[in-house]
Structures are given as structure tokens and as C-alpha cells.
Amino acid sequence: MTLGTILSYPNNPRTAKSKIAAAYNGLTFDEKSFDLMKDRDAAFYQKFPMGKVPVLEGGEVDLFESNAIGYYALAQKENSPLLGTSPVEKALVIQWMLFADNEISANLSAWMSPLMGYSPYMKPNVDSAIDKVKRAMDALNKVLVDKTYLVGEDITYADICVVTSMVFAYKLLFDKEMRSQYKNVTRYFNTVIGKKHFKEHLGQVQLCETPLKYVPPKKEKKAAGPATTPKKEKKAAAPADDAEEAPKPPPKPKSKLDLLPPSPFIMDEWKRMYSNNDPDVAMKWFWEHHDPEGYSLWKVDYKYNDELTLVFMSNNLIGGFFARLEMARKYAFGSLVVCGKNNDNTISGYFLIRGQEVPFEVYDAADFGSYNFTKIEPSQYEEKKDEIYKYMAWENEGFADGKIFK
């Protein structure tokens, strides 16, 4: 039985929280992808005045808080054990639900948002958020010393709320060293996400290897002054016994992309053509020389457009992603643009990539998980040509800013 339709963006842990709760009662929610930039209208605000997702369009009620949506699913069963079987357990479930929101989610957001370009990076604020997260983790670690679950001897809504609030932390921030400091929490997290309904709605949670870090924007180089010839320092001649050459470093391992069959399309030529010519000329050259067997085209969409705020912050977010793609510079070219206005904008674009899959050099970037890469098949090229041109020429409707990866 379905309780209604949840509107949200894909892979949102807050949506998963509600769907996991419903699954424990043998119920379901339908889910519909919702683009806040295109689909949010007066009727939406009438139902959901905060203008955010996830929201529930239900037959009985419309709800706009994920905690309430999950609670609604569990309350369908009278005296549901997941909401507690006594006044004490019910109070403990509410305690941990509030803990998840106020101590974990809020502080993780203050930690991650500046790193991902959602908000300005101010080190004291980020450090304060990190300290608060660690304080919450310390408290949780102590509670879980002799507990498998937070309330009672089985899963409750407390566990659903707390675990889903930590998903992004374990994927993007808590590396092996961090996890080792909170062994009880990590054991608990892994236990819970291994449960059937969690696996069904969270998927395989890949634990963080390299934590997300702040990358300051590169400073523009100052114009070079008059050329001067530096004085050379005289070096003392080395004794004959010490004249032996230093050992050469071992050769760097080649990328798998270097082992692909040669392509007549030369990436460097395309980058020069794009940089030195008008879009009409560059794109004409591109389609005349494009090698669909050696290269693939990908539509790229940011997953969390509803959380974007100021245009310049969104553009900084693109810059942060590009900064982490240094390994891919030889094998990829991309144009990502910001369309819209402050507090109402989106990030999307196109990438040209060597080979037919998204390679390690791209998906290894810390920000990769925040973007959907959708492959454009050669059979779609004709219908997509105009759209690709607009992204490469920055002629999209509502264009506000953008960056080129080359």
C-alpha cells in the first residue's frame, strides 16, 4: 500500500529515512523527481510554504518535514514498536530524532557546505562545526559502548533518523582515521545500513577514503615585470667520489586511457580550437572531427540544485569540482554553467571524455558524487546538437555564470 508521493531529488538520505520507516510497516511511498527550479510554482508553495524537498503529497495529508513523513508512515500501525512501546521508549525515540537533526545534521551541514561551495568558507565557523560534530560523535560513541541499537533491542525510528543523518558524513568526511576514533558508532552504522530495508533505500554506502577538504580559489597571476637575468650562484665542484648521479625516479604508471586504441580526434587541438575561435567555428570543427568510438559525451547535472544559494557560490562550487579533476585534464573537456538568479539557480553542462566510461580520473574526484553523469549515445547526437552548442557557447536561457574545464 502506498501512502502518497514523495517529491525530492535522487539519492536524498532524508527521503530514504521516510521510505525505510514505511518499509518496516509493509508500506511504501511513491517517489517523483522534482526540479525546484522548474516545477516549484504558486500551487507548490500553497501546499509546502518552506519551498523545500522532500515533501509528501498524500491522500490524507501534505507534509513538508522528512521526520514527519517517516513518523506518519510508522503511525499507520497502532502501537508501532518502532515508535516505542512505553512512555520511556517513546521519549527516547523523540530524543534521538531531535539529536539527529540538531546535533548531527545541522553541524554536518555547516561543515560540508563551505567545502562544497554552498556558503562562504570561514575557517573559524567550519572549525566550530567540526568540533560540534565530534562532540556529538563522542556522546554517541559512549552511549553505544554496550548497545546494538539506541532504544531497546531492535531497530526503532531513533536508529532510522540517526543513521540516515550520518550517511553523507561517512561517504564524504569520515575517513579511516576519523572512523577509528568512533569505533562504536562505526560498528553501529555498519550494522544498521546492512539491514534489508536500509540497503534497499540507501544502496551500497561507500565509506570515505579521502575526506572532502577546502580548496581555496587560485589567485590570478600578476602581470610579469621587466625581464631580469638572475645571478647564478657558483656551486662548489663535487669530489670525484661524490660525482655519481642521483637515481632516477621510477616512471609514473600510465592511465588505462593511454592504452586505448589511438583516436583521430586530438583533445589538445579541440581545446585550442575552442579557446581561439567563436563558438560557431569551434563547434563546426568539433562535429567534423569528433570520434564517437574514441570519446564519449556526457550530460552533467548537479544533484542538489535546490540547496544552491548565491550565483557566485554556485560558480565557486564548479571551480572546486574542477580543481579536483587535475588528473583528468589530459582526457576530458567540460563546460558547466549556472543558470538562474540568487537563491534560484541550477548547475548543469556537458563533458567530453576519452573512452566510453567515466574513468577513475573523473570519478575519483571528491565532488563527483554530487553530480549525475548521463551518457549521450551517438544516436542522440542530432537531437542534442543545439543543446550542446548552447552549453559550449554559454547561450543557455537564464545563463548567469560558468566555467570551462580544459
Protein Blocks (a to p, Z undefined) as FASTA:
>chain_A
ZZbjcdddehiaklmmmmmmmmmnopacddddddfklmpcfklmmmmmnopacddddfkb
ccfbfklmmmmmmmmpghiaknopafklmmmmmmmmmmmmmmmmmmmmmmmmmmnopacc
dfklmmmmmmmmmmmmmmmmmmmmmacbfnhjbdcfklmmmmmmmmmmmmmmmcfklmmm
mmmlmmmmmmmmmpmklmmmnopadddfbdcdddddddddddddddddddddddddddfk
lmpccdddddddddfklmpccdfbdfklmmmmmmmpcfklmmmmmmmmocfklpccdddd
dfklmlpccfklmmmmmmmmmmmmmmmmmmgccddddeddehiacdddddddehjbdcfk
lmmpmklmmpccddddfklmmmmmmmmmmmmnopaghiabdcddZZ
